[in-house]
Amino acid sequence: MLFNKNQNIKMKKIIINSFLLFIPILVFSQATFTGKIMDKNNSIDNAGISGATVHWLHTNVSAVTNEKGWFTIAYKEEFKK
C-alpha cells in the first residue's frame, strides 16, 4: 500500500476539490445568449426580424438572426468591461 488510510482520504479530498474549482471555469467560459429580435410595429404576431445583425458592444463578436428572428451569440468573461 502506497499511502495509509488518512493519506488516501486526504488525496481524494484534494482531487475532488480541485475538480470542483474548475467546474465554474468550464461553465462560464462557454456561455451563450439567445434572444429574438422583433418588429415593434407588429408585436401582436410576435414576428421576428430575419437577417438582423446582433453585435456585442466593444468586441468583434456578432450573430445574425434566423428566419424567425432568433439568434445565439457567444459570451466570454473578458467581455465584461
Short mmCIF file of the C-alpha atoms (twelve columns), coordinates in Angstrom:
data_MODEL
# 
_entry.id   MODEL 
# 
loop_
_atom_site.group_PDB 
_atom_site.id 
_atom_site.type_symbol 
_atom_site.label_atom_id 
_atom_site.label_alt_id 
_atom_site.label_comp_id 
_atom_site.label_asym_id 
_atom_site.label_seq_id 
_atom_site.Cartn_x 
_atom_site.Cartn_y 
_atom_site.Cartn_z 
_atom_site.pdbx_PDB_model_num 
ATOM 1  C CA . MET A 1  0.000   0.000  0.000   1 
ATOM 2  C CA . LEU A 2  1.461   3.336  -1.061  1 
ATOM 3  C CA . PHE A 3  -0.497  5.544  1.311   1 
ATOM 4  C CA . ASN A 4  -2.146  4.940  4.616   1 
ATOM 5  C CA . LYS A 5  -5.909  5.391  5.032   1 
ATOM 6  C CA . ASN A 6  -5.694  9.047  6.174   1 
ATOM 7  C CA . GLN A 7  -3.447  9.945  3.256   1 
ATOM 8  C CA . ASN A 8  -5.865  8.292  0.808   1 
ATOM 9  C CA . ILE A 9  -8.786  10.286 2.196   1 
ATOM 10 C CA . LYS A 10 -6.771  13.499 2.068   1 
ATOM 11 C CA . MET A 11 -5.714  12.798 -1.539  1 
ATOM 12 C CA . LYS A 12 -9.323  12.114 -2.573  1 
ATOM 13 C CA . LYS A 13 -10.447 15.387 -0.987  1 
ATOM 14 C CA . ILE A 14 -7.738  17.300 -2.848  1 
ATOM 15 C CA . ILE A 15 -8.713  15.731 -6.171  1 
ATOM 16 C CA . ILE A 16 -12.440 16.342 -5.660  1 
ATOM 17 C CA . ASN A 17 -11.899 19.948 -4.534  1 
ATOM 18 C CA . SER A 18 -9.611  20.618 -7.493  1 
ATOM 19 C CA . PHE A 19 -12.244 19.278 -9.862  1 
ATOM 20 C CA . LEU A 20 -14.994 21.347 -8.229  1 
ATOM 21 C CA . LEU A 21 -12.904 24.512 -8.567  1 
ATOM 22 C CA . PHE A 22 -12.684 24.073 -12.333 1 
ATOM 23 C CA . ILE A 23 -16.403 23.499 -12.948 1 
ATOM 24 C CA . PRO A 24 -17.304 27.237 -12.871 1 
ATOM 25 C CA . ILE A 25 -14.497 27.984 -15.305 1 
ATOM 26 C CA . LEU A 26 -15.849 25.426 -17.745 1 
ATOM 27 C CA . VAL A 27 -19.444 26.551 -17.331 1 
ATOM 28 C CA . PHE A 28 -18.898 30.300 -17.603 1 
ATOM 29 C CA . SER A 29 -16.287 30.215 -20.343 1 
ATOM 30 C CA . GLN A 30 -18.727 28.563 -22.767 1 
ATOM 31 C CA . ALA A 31 -21.791 30.737 -22.191 1 
ATOM 32 C CA . THR A 32 -24.095 31.848 -24.968 1 
ATOM 33 C CA . PHE A 33 -27.030 34.217 -25.072 1 
ATOM 34 C CA . THR A 34 -30.124 33.508 -27.094 1 
ATOM 35 C CA . GLY A 35 -32.736 36.075 -27.969 1 
ATOM 36 C CA . LYS A 36 -35.244 37.243 -30.519 1 
ATOM 37 C CA . ILE A 37 -35.380 40.473 -32.494 1 
ATOM 38 C CA . MET A 38 -38.988 41.504 -33.017 1 
ATOM 39 C CA . ASP A 39 -40.793 44.132 -35.059 1 
ATOM 40 C CA . LYS A 40 -42.282 46.660 -32.633 1 
ATOM 41 C CA . ASN A 41 -44.883 47.645 -35.232 1 
ATOM 42 C CA . ASN A 42 -46.128 44.045 -35.441 1 
ATOM 43 C CA . SER A 43 -45.853 42.827 -31.853 1 
ATOM 44 C CA . ILE A 44 -49.239 41.057 -31.918 1 
ATOM 45 C CA . ASP A 45 -47.974 38.326 -34.265 1 
ATOM 46 C CA . ASN A 46 -44.629 38.056 -32.415 1 
ATOM 47 C CA . ALA A 47 -42.977 38.167 -35.815 1 
ATOM 48 C CA . GLY A 48 -39.211 38.098 -35.670 1 
ATOM 49 C CA . ILE A 49 -36.926 40.005 -37.996 1 
ATOM 50 C CA . SER A 50 -34.801 37.680 -40.087 1 
ATOM 51 C CA . GLY A 51 -31.297 38.632 -41.168 1 
ATOM 52 C CA . ALA A 52 -30.737 41.241 -38.428 1 
ATOM 53 C CA . THR A 53 -27.193 41.508 -37.088 1 
ATOM 54 C CA . VAL A 54 -26.650 41.413 -33.332 1 
ATOM 55 C CA . HIS A 55 -23.285 42.800 -32.224 1 
ATOM 56 C CA . TRP A 56 -21.633 42.505 -28.796 1 
ATOM 57 C CA . LEU A 57 -20.596 46.061 -27.898 1 
ATOM 58 C CA . HIS A 58 -16.823 46.776 -27.858 1 
ATOM 59 C CA . THR A 59 -15.965 43.376 -29.413 1 
ATOM 60 C CA . ASN A 60 -15.845 41.824 -32.857 1 
ATOM 61 C CA . VAL A 61 -18.445 39.178 -31.871 1 
ATOM 62 C CA . SER A 62 -21.719 39.191 -33.760 1 
ATOM 63 C CA . ALA A 63 -24.538 36.913 -34.893 1 
ATOM 64 C CA . VAL A 64 -27.308 37.030 -37.495 1 
ATOM 65 C CA . THR A 65 -30.929 36.215 -36.712 1 
ATOM 66 C CA . ASN A 66 -32.572 33.220 -38.381 1 
ATOM 67 C CA . GLU A 67 -35.805 33.281 -40.420 1 
ATOM 68 C CA . LYS A 68 -37.885 33.576 -37.214 1 
ATOM 69 C CA . GLY A 69 -35.734 36.306 -35.653 1 
ATOM 70 C CA . TRP A 70 -33.846 34.125 -33.144 1 
ATOM 71 C CA . PHE A 71 -30.113 34.474 -32.545 1 
ATOM 72 C CA . THR A 72 -27.444 32.888 -30.372 1 
ATOM 73 C CA . ILE A 73 -24.302 34.834 -29.571 1 
ATOM 74 C CA . ALA A 74 -21.188 33.687 -27.723 1 
ATOM 75 C CA . TYR A 75 -20.208 35.271 -24.416 1 
ATOM 76 C CA . LYS A 76 -16.804 35.280 -22.769 1 
ATOM 77 C CA . GLU A 77 -15.848 36.583 -19.342 1 
ATOM 78 C CA . GLU A 78 -13.439 39.114 -20.857 1 
ATOM 79 C CA . PHE A 79 -16.412 40.908 -22.489 1 
ATOM 80 C CA . LYS A 80 -17.254 42.422 -19.063 1 
ATOM 81 C CA . LYS A 81 -15.790 45.908 -19.234 1 
# 
